[in-house]
Amino acid sequence: MQNRRQFLKNSALVTSSLLVPSFLTNLSCAPISRKNSNGKILVVVQLSGGNDGLNTIIPFRNDIYYNSRPKIAIHKQDTARISDDLGLHPALIPLRSIYEQGWMSIINSVGYPNPNRSHFRSMEIWQTASDASKYLSTGWLGRYLDAQCDKQGCGAIHNGIEVDGTLSLAMKGERQKALAVNQPRQLYKAVNHSFFKDIVHTANHHHDLHHDNDPLSYLYKTVVETISSAEYVHDKAKIYRSNEAYPKNKFGKHLKTIAELIVADIETSVFYVSLGGFDTHVNQINQQARLLNIYATAMKAFLQDLKYNNRLSDVLVMTFSEFGRRVAQNASNGTDHGTANNVFLMGENLKKAGFYNQAPDLSNLDNGELKYEIDFRSIYATVLKRWLKTSPSAILGKKFPLLNMV
């Protein structure tokens, strides 16, 4: 074992983790051993690429909408109408029953001052909750995990899970990071390889490996914590197998994993999942319809699964995209990067189901762009304060107006 330890200490493993799977670098301190104090769970869904909000929530009585999009506007007769003036994209029809049951709130014209049209930068702003002119190295949910760690102390179990192979900036705190898990069984099998078991054995039998400032100690600590979390998640994943008819695609499987863990009463308060492909510069009609149908069918199954198992009252789902698209279509039957967009909230505890505010004013644009009315950080602040029961200003860095949503 001494030879193995010396090898690790002298190799690139400590600094570059070349021999350690990427998921082992996702934890920086022991995860939290319990949920937030009120037992509520937040599920964040990221639509990556900039989903076209105007073709998602259709202003089917607005002539400006149709004049601006002669080839890609959704026809009135195809719109799934949910109010006198607005309707869902036809691919979102599975969500109409969710809307009608009062489990869905649509917040229009969400954005931030001085919007950035770069995918990477705008997503970074949404994930860190920073001003457009500031750069932060921690995510808003990661800082929530930090705050929970401060209140409750760090234990041996995770408090945040991203169902993916890598961890988003949103879920990275200064001291506490979430766990990226694509499939609990695969993670469990990977960390139970004899190589990592030997690392744990070495860490447990060498007193000089328990110094926080030593890089090798950090590596051992990370491996030990990841193995512990992987075993816990794997055990929870075996408790409940859903019979709900989720779609067989990757996104559907990820939501099914989250539902099964929630029903199994996993001690996790934040889940994060993404659906990509929404950068529709060319031939938007078919591409967006396919993606929105993936989202809608999986989300309906997810909500029904939680309702059937009496867990929906404990869960709030928030769906966002890094920006919307310009009002006018481009020359390639698509849309270019825009600004404000809609955000969806779903759950049983919505104070204002349906449309939270009016549709965007297409007659009052900013150089062809939608003007934002609600800062996305007001949504975050409301979720943090009223759902997760923590101080939003401590996590967001300043105060934002709260909304009457939950």
Secondary structure, DSSP 4 states (H G I P E B T S, - for coil): -HHHHHHHHHSTHHHH-TTS-GGGGS-SSPPPSS--TT--EEEEEEETTT--GGGTEE-TT-HHHHHH-TTTSPPGGGSEE-SSS-EE-GGGGGGHHHHHTT-EEEEEEEE-SS----HHHHHHHHHHT--TT---SS-HHHHHHHHHHHHH---SS-SEEE-SSS--GGGB-SS-B-EE-S-HHHHHHHHTSHHHHHHHHHHHH-GGG--TT-HHHHHHHHHHHHHHHHHHHHHHHTT----S---SSHHHHHHHHHHHHHHTT-S-SEEEEEE-----SSSHHHHHHHHHHHHHHHHHHHHHHHHHTT-GGGEEEEEEES--B-SS--TTSS--B-S-EEEEEESS--SS-EESSPPP-TTS-BTTBPPP-EEHHHHHHHIIIIIS-S-HHHHHSS-----S--
